[in-house]
Amino acid sequence: MKNGVFVRKILRYFFQGLLYLAPVTITIWSIYLIFQWVDGLLINYLDELLSVHIPGLGILVLLILITLIGMLGSTILFKPFIAFFDQP
């Protein structure tokens, strides 16, 4: 009986670990993929049009994009939502 309880605890800890790691892993993976996509677009576009290669431009654009999405999300999406629930 003690063996079954031990195995269930280990499995529970394992799945809790997955639940903690999944959002972090998905976020890091998404940021990496978006960076690759944005950097690829910028390098191709700038090389063809201006013959200029600016290293690190993709990460700068990604940081600006994430900041703008955060700003828009907090002002456009959440303010009406909070105002709706703050009404008496």
N, C-alpha and C positions, 0 to 999 in steps of 0.2 A: 504493500500500500504506500509506503514512503517513497518508493521508486517512482510511482505514478505521479505523486505530488511534486516531486523534484523535476520530473520531465515537464509537467505542465507549467511550473514556474519558469523553467528555462525557455520554453516556447513563448510564454507570455513576455518575458524580457526581450526575446529576439524580435517579436512583432512590435513591441513598443519601440525598440531601437530603429526598426524600419520606419515606423511612423514619425520618429524624430528626424531621421536622415532624409526621407523622401522629399519634403519641401525644399530643404537646402540643396540637395543634389539636383532636383529639377530646376531650381532657380539658377544655379551655377551653369548647368548644361544649357539652359535657354539663353543666358547672357553670352555664353561662348558662341552658340550658333548665330545669334543676332550680330555679334561682333564680326564673325567670319563673313556674314552676308553683307553687312554695311561696309566693312573694309574692302571686300571684293568689288562692290559697286563703286566705291570712291576711287580705288586704285585704277580700275579700268577707265572710269570716266575722266579722271584727271590726266592719266597718261595719254589718252586719245586726244582730248581737247587742248590741254595746256602743256603736255610733255613734262609734267611736274610730278615728282614722287615725294610725298610728305609722310615720313614714318610716324606712326602713332595717331594719325588723323582719325582712324576708325574708332579707337578707344575714346577720343575726345567727343566725337559725334555720338557715340553710344552713351556716354555720361550725360551729355546734354539732353538726349532723347529720353533717358530714364528720368531725369529731373523734370522735364516738361510733362511727361506722363504723370508723375507724382503731383505736380502742381495742378494740372487739369483735373486729375482724379479728386483731389482734396477740395477744389473750388467748385467744379461743375457737378460732380457726382454726389459728393457727401454733404455739401451745404444744404441743398434742398431736402435730402434725406434726414438730416439732423433737425432742420427747421420743421419738417413735418411731424416728427416725434416729440419736439419740444413744445408743441402747441398744447394748451390746457384742455 
